[in-house]
Amino acid sequence: MGIIMADDLTDRSSPEKIARAGEKIYAERHQAKLERECPGQFAAIDVVSGEAYVARFPEDAVDQARAAAPTGVFHLVKIGSSGAYHVSHLLHGHTLGR
């Protein structure tokens, strides 16, 4: 499965690891449906649970994700974009651009 275990997130400063996990989860579990139903919106992918939180604006997607999973680790994707906008987001609001 594409989900990484919480124990694997001991180094939360690794945006590459979070991004790889988030991209894999997005591609395997959410991409087909979200690109059909929500193009141009944003999905915050929780790399621990695999859940996707979708909103029109990136801040809203992250806010939804953090409300649902306060200790989550998130990868943000613009739905339908070919990698132009991807960000990994850690607990406590630290944002790591990619």
VOBAMI-229883 format. One record per residue: residue in three letters; x, y, z of N, C-alpha, C in turn. Coordinates in Angstrom, 1 decimal. Each point is the difference from the previous one (the first is absolute). Example, Ala and Ser with C-alpha at 12.3 -4.5 7.8 and 13.67 -1.06 7.14 Angstrom:
<nodes>
NODE | residuo | n.c1 | n.c2 | n.c3 | ca.c1 | ca.c2 | ca.c3 | c.c1 | c.c2 | c.c3
NODE | ala | 13.2 | -5.7 | 7.8 | -0.9 | 1.2 | 0.0 | 0.9 | 1.2 | 0.0
NODE | ser | -0.4 | 1.1 | -0.7 | 0.9 | 1.1 | 0.0 | -0.8 | 1.1 | 0.8
</nodes>
This chain:
<nodes>
NODE | residuo | n.c1 | n.c2 | n.c3 | ca.c1 | ca.c2 | ca.c3 | c.c1 | c.c2 | c.c3
NODE | met | 0.8 | -1.2 | 0.0 | -0.8 | 1.2 | 0.0 | 0.9 | 1.2 | 0.0
NODE | gly | -0.5 | 1.2 | -0.4 | 0.8 | 1.2 | -0.1 | 0.2 | 0.8 | 1.3
NODE | ile | -0.6 | -0.5 | 1.1 | 0.0 | 0.7 | 1.3 | 1.3 | -0.3 | 0.7
NODE | ile | 0.7 | 1.0 | 0.5 | 1.2 | -0.2 | 0.8 | -0.4 | -0.1 | 1.4
NODE | met | 0.7 | -0.8 | 0.8 | -0.3 | -0.2 | 1.4 | 0.4 | 1.3 | 0.8
NODE | ala | -0.7 | 0.2 | 1.1 | 0.3 | 1.2 | 0.8 | 1.5 | -0.1 | 0.6
NODE | asp | 0.4 | -1.2 | 0.2 | 1.4 | -0.2 | 0.5 | 1.0 | 0.5 | -1.0
NODE | asp | -0.3 | -0.1 | -1.3 | 0.8 | 0.5 | -1.1 | 0.1 | 1.5 | -0.1
NODE | leu | -0.8 | 0.7 | 0.8 | 0.0 | 1.4 | 0.0 | 0.8 | 0.7 | 1.1
NODE | thr | 0.9 | -0.8 | 0.6 | 0.8 | 0.6 | 1.1 | 0.8 | 1.2 | -0.5
NODE | asp | 0.4 | 0.0 | -1.3 | 0.7 | 1.1 | -0.6 | -1.0 | 0.8 | -0.8
NODE | arg | -0.7 | 0.9 | 0.7 | -1.1 | 0.7 | -0.6 | 0.6 | 1.2 | -0.9
NODE | ser | 1.3 | 0.1 | 0.0 | 0.5 | 1.1 | -0.8 | 0.4 | -0.5 | -1.4
NODE | ser | -0.4 | -1.2 | -0.4 | 0.3 | -0.6 | -1.3 | -1.1 | 0.3 | -1.0
NODE | pro | 0.0 | 1.1 | -0.6 | -1.1 | 0.3 | -1.0 | 0.0 | -1.0 | -1.2
NODE | glu | 1.2 | -0.5 | -0.3 | 0.0 | -1.0 | -1.1 | -0.7 | -1.3 | 0.3
NODE | lys | 0.1 | -0.5 | 1.2 | -0.6 | -1.2 | 0.5 | -1.6 | 0.2 | 0.0
NODE | ile | -0.4 | 1.2 | 0.6 | -1.4 | 0.3 | 0.1 | -0.6 | 0.1 | -1.4
NODE | ala | 0.7 | 0.7 | -0.9 | -0.4 | 0.3 | -1.4 | -0.2 | -1.3 | -0.7
NODE | arg | 1.0 | -0.9 | 0.1 | -0.1 | -1.3 | -0.7 | -1.2 | -0.8 | 0.5
NODE | ala | -0.2 | -0.1 | 1.3 | -1.1 | -0.7 | 0.5 | -1.3 | 0.7 | -0.4
NODE | gly | -0.1 | 1.3 | 0.1 | -1.2 | 0.7 | -0.5 | -0.4 | -0.2 | -1.4
NODE | glu | 1.1 | 0.0 | -0.9 | -0.3 | -0.2 | -1.4 | -0.4 | -1.4 | -0.3
NODE | lys | 0.5 | -0.9 | 0.7 | -0.4 | -1.4 | -0.2 | -1.4 | -0.3 | 0.4
NODE | ile | -0.4 | 0.5 | 1.2 | -1.3 | -0.1 | 0.5 | -1.0 | 0.7 | -1.0
NODE | tyr | 0.3 | 1.2 | -0.4 | -0.8 | 0.7 | -0.9 | -0.2 | -0.8 | -1.3
NODE | ala | 1.0 | -0.4 | -0.6 | -0.1 | -0.8 | -1.3 | -0.8 | -1.2 | 0.2
NODE | glu | 0.3 | -0.8 | 1.0 | -0.6 | -1.3 | 0.2 | -1.5 | 0.1 | 0.5
NODE | arg | -0.3 | 0.9 | 0.8 | -1.3 | 0.0 | 0.7 | -1.0 | 1.1 | -0.4
NODE | his | 0.6 | 1.2 | -0.5 | -0.9 | 1.1 | -0.1 | 0.0 | 0.7 | -1.4
NODE | gln | 1.1 | -0.1 | -0.7 | 0.2 | 0.8 | -1.2 | -1.2 | -0.1 | -1.1
NODE | ala | -0.3 | -1.2 | -0.3 | -1.0 | -0.2 | -1.1 | -1.3 | 0.6 | 0.4
NODE | lys | -0.5 | -0.2 | 1.2 | -1.3 | 0.5 | 0.4 | 0.1 | 1.5 | 0.1
NODE | leu | 1.0 | 0.5 | 0.7 | 0.1 | 1.5 | 0.2 | 0.2 | 0.8 | -1.2
NODE | glu | 0.7 | -0.6 | -1.0 | 0.2 | 0.8 | -1.2 | -1.2 | 0.0 | -0.9
NODE | arg | -0.9 | -1.0 | 0.2 | -1.3 | 0.1 | -0.6 | -1.0 | 0.9 | 0.6
NODE | glu | 0.0 | 0.0 | 1.4 | -1.0 | 0.7 | 0.7 | 0.5 | 1.4 | 0.5
NODE | cys | 1.2 | 0.3 | 0.2 | 0.5 | 1.2 | 0.7 | 1.2 | 0.6 | -0.7
NODE | pro | 0.0 | 0.1 | -1.3 | 1.2 | 0.6 | -0.7 | 0.3 | 1.4 | 0.5
NODE | gly | 1.3 | 0.4 | 0.2 | 0.3 | 1.3 | 0.3 | -0.1 | 0.3 | 1.5
NODE | gln | -0.6 | -0.9 | 0.8 | 0.0 | 0.2 | 1.4 | 1.2 | -0.6 | 0.7
NODE | phe | 0.1 | 0.0 | 1.3 | 1.2 | -0.5 | 0.7 | -0.4 | -1.1 | 0.9
NODE | ala | 0.9 | -1.0 | 0.1 | -0.1 | -1.1 | 0.9 | 1.1 | -0.1 | 1.0
NODE | ala | -0.3 | 0.0 | 1.3 | 1.0 | -0.2 | 1.0 | 0.0 | -1.5 | 0.3
NODE | ile | 1.0 | -0.7 | -0.3 | 0.1 | -1.5 | 0.2 | 0.7 | -0.2 | 1.3
NODE | asp | -0.7 | -0.7 | 0.9 | 0.6 | -0.4 | 1.3 | 0.9 | -1.3 | -0.3
NODE | val | 1.3 | 0.1 | 0.1 | 0.8 | -1.1 | -0.3 | 0.0 | -1.1 | 1.1
NODE | val | -0.6 | 0.3 | 1.1 | -0.1 | -1.1 | 1.0 | -1.3 | -0.8 | -0.2
NODE | ser | -1.1 | 0.7 | -0.2 | -1.3 | -0.8 | -0.2 | -0.4 | -0.2 | -1.4
NODE | gly | 0.6 | 0.8 | -1.0 | -0.4 | -0.2 | -1.4 | -1.2 | 0.8 | -0.4
NODE | glu | -0.6 | 0.7 | 1.0 | -1.2 | 0.8 | -0.3 | 0.4 | 1.2 | -0.9
NODE | ala | -1.0 | 0.5 | -0.8 | 0.2 | 1.2 | -0.8 | -1.1 | 1.0 | 0.5
NODE | tyr | 0.4 | 1.2 | 0.1 | -0.9 | 1.1 | 0.4 | 0.1 | 1.0 | -1.1
NODE | val | -1.2 | 0.3 | -0.6 | -0.1 | 0.8 | -1.3 | -0.7 | 1.3 | 0.3
NODE | ala | 0.6 | 1.1 | -0.6 | -0.6 | 1.3 | 0.1 | 0.4 | 0.8 | -1.2
NODE | arg | -0.7 | 1.1 | -0.2 | 0.3 | 0.9 | -1.1 | 1.4 | 0.7 | 0.2
NODE | phe | 0.3 | 0.3 | 1.2 | 1.2 | 0.8 | 0.3 | 1.0 | -0.9 | 0.8
NODE | pro | 1.3 | 0.1 | -0.1 | 0.9 | -0.9 | 0.7 | -0.1 | 0.2 | 1.5
NODE | glu | -0.2 | 1.2 | 0.5 | 0.0 | 0.2 | 1.4 | -1.3 | -0.7 | 0.6
NODE | asp | -1.1 | 0.0 | -0.8 | -1.2 | -0.7 | 0.5 | 0.2 | -1.5 | 0.1
NODE | ala | 0.7 | -0.6 | -1.0 | 0.3 | -1.4 | 0.0 | 0.8 | -0.4 | 1.2
NODE | val | 1.1 | 0.8 | 0.3 | 0.8 | -0.3 | 1.1 | -0.7 | 0.2 | 1.3
NODE | asp | -0.8 | 1.1 | 0.1 | -0.8 | 0.2 | 1.2 | -1.0 | -1.2 | 0.3
NODE | gln | -0.6 | -0.5 | -1.1 | -0.9 | -1.2 | 0.2 | 0.8 | -1.2 | 0.5
NODE | ala | 1.1 | -0.2 | -0.6 | 0.9 | -1.1 | 0.3 | 0.4 | 0.1 | 1.5
NODE | arg | 0.5 | 1.1 | 0.4 | 0.5 | 0.2 | 1.3 | -1.2 | -0.1 | 1.1
NODE | ala | -1.2 | 0.4 | -0.4 | -1.1 | -0.1 | 0.9 | -0.4 | -1.5 | 0.2
NODE | ala | 0.1 | -0.8 | -1.1 | -0.3 | -1.4 | 0.1 | 1.1 | -0.8 | 0.6
NODE | ala | 1.3 | 0.4 | -0.2 | 1.1 | -0.8 | 0.4 | 1.1 | 1.0 | 0.6
NODE | pro | -0.2 | 0.5 | 1.2 | 0.9 | 1.0 | 0.5 | 1.5 | -0.4 | 0.1
NODE | thr | 0.3 | -1.3 | 0.0 | 1.4 | -0.4 | 0.0 | 0.4 | -0.6 | -1.3
NODE | gly | -0.8 | 0.3 | -1.0 | 0.3 | -0.6 | -1.4 | 1.2 | 0.7 | -0.6
NODE | val | 0.5 | -0.6 | -1.0 | 1.1 | 0.5 | -0.9 | -0.6 | 0.0 | -1.4
NODE | phe | 0.0 | 1.2 | -0.6 | -0.7 | 0.2 | -1.3 | 0.8 | 0.3 | -1.2
NODE | his | -0.4 | -0.4 | -1.1 | 0.6 | 0.3 | -1.3 | -1.2 | 0.7 | -0.8
NODE | leu | 0.3 | 1.2 | -0.5 | -1.0 | 0.8 | -0.7 | 0.2 | -0.1 | -1.5
NODE | val | -1.1 | -0.3 | -0.7 | 0.1 | -0.2 | -1.5 | -1.1 | 0.9 | -0.6
NODE | lys | 0.3 | 0.6 | -1.1 | -1.0 | 0.7 | -0.8 | -0.6 | -1.1 | -1.0
NODE | ile | -1.2 | -0.2 | 0.2 | -0.6 | -1.1 | -0.8 | 0.0 | 0.3 | -1.5
NODE | gly | 0.5 | -0.9 | -0.8 | 0.1 | 0.1 | -1.4 | 1.3 | 0.7 | -0.5
NODE | ser | 0.8 | 0.4 | 1.0 | 1.3 | 0.6 | -0.3 | 1.0 | -1.1 | -0.2
NODE | ser | 0.9 | 0.2 | -0.9 | 1.1 | -1.0 | -0.2 | 1.2 | 0.4 | 0.8
NODE | gly | -0.1 | 0.2 | 1.3 | 1.1 | 0.2 | 0.8 | 0.4 | 1.5 | 0.2
NODE | ala | -0.8 | 0.9 | -0.5 | 0.4 | 1.4 | 0.1 | -0.2 | 0.5 | 1.4
NODE | tyr | -0.9 | -0.6 | 0.8 | -0.3 | 0.5 | 1.3 | -0.1 | -1.2 | 1.0
NODE | his | 1.1 | -0.2 | 0.7 | 0.0 | -1.1 | 1.0 | 0.7 | 0.6 | 1.2
NODE | val | -0.6 | -0.2 | 1.2 | 0.6 | 0.4 | 1.2 | -0.2 | -1.0 | 1.1
NODE | ser | 1.0 | -0.3 | 0.8 | -0.2 | -0.9 | 1.1 | -0.2 | 0.9 | 1.2
NODE | his | -0.9 | -0.4 | 0.9 | -0.4 | 0.8 | 1.1 | 0.1 | -0.8 | 1.3
NODE | leu | 0.7 | 0.5 | 0.9 | 0.2 | -0.7 | 1.3 | -0.9 | 0.5 | 1.1
NODE | leu | -0.1 | -0.7 | 1.1 | -0.7 | 0.4 | 1.2 | 0.6 | 1.4 | 0.4
NODE | his | -0.8 | 0.8 | 0.6 | 0.4 | 1.3 | 0.6 | 0.2 | 1.0 | -1.1
NODE | gly | -0.5 | -0.2 | -1.2 | 0.1 | 1.0 | -1.0 | 1.3 | 0.3 | -0.8
NODE | his | 0.9 | -0.9 | 0.2 | 1.3 | 0.1 | -0.8 | -0.3 | -0.4 | -1.4
NODE | thr | 0.2 | 0.8 | -1.0 | -0.2 | -0.3 | -1.4 | 1.3 | -0.2 | -0.7
NODE | leu | 0.1 | -1.1 | -0.7 | 1.2 | -0.3 | -0.8 | -0.3 | 0.0 | -1.4
NODE | gly | 0.4 | 1.0 | -0.8 | -0.3 | 0.1 | -1.4 | 0.8 | -1.0 | -0.8
NODE | arg | -0.6 | -0.4 | -1.2 | 0.7 | -0.9 | -0.9 | -0.2 | 0.5 | -1.4
</nodes>
